[in-house]
Amino acid sequence: MNEPDRVRLAEFEINRMRINYQLSIVAYSILRLKQLIDDLSEWENNVRSM
């Protein structure tokens, strides 16, 4: 494997790792948002039952 190919492969790996990291942040944010929605729904139900 020549030098330009190694550089290209390294850049590809860096981009792949960056994308995986960003996807994990998105997945975590979605889970947090879902938990917030569940908490708000529970709060709404508690307020209505007063």
N, C-alpha and C positions, 0 to 999 in steps of 0.2 A: 504494500500500500504506500503510495507516494505522499509527500507532504500535503499538497492541497486536499487530497482525499481525507487525510487524518484531520485536517482543520475543519473540513466540511462535516465530518462525522462528529467531531467534538461540538461544533455549533448546533448540530441537530440534537445531540443529547442534552445540551444546555437548554434548548428551547423546549424539548420534551419534559424535562424536569420542571421548568418554569410553568408550563401549561398544567402539569399535574398538581403543582402547588396551588395555582390559581383555582383549579377545579375543586380542590379540597376546601379552600376558603369559601367558595360558592356553596358547596354542600353543607358546610358548617353553618353558614348564614341562613340557608333555607331551613335547617333544623331549628335554629334559634327563632326564626320568624314563625315557624309552625308552633313552637312552644309558646310564644307570645300570644298567638291567636287562640290557642287552647286556654291559656290563662285568662285572656279577656272574655272568652265565652263563659268560662266558669264564674268569673266575677259578675258578668251580666246575669247569669242564672241566679246567683246568690242575691243580687239586688232585686230582681223580680220577685223572688220568693219572700221578701221581707214584708 
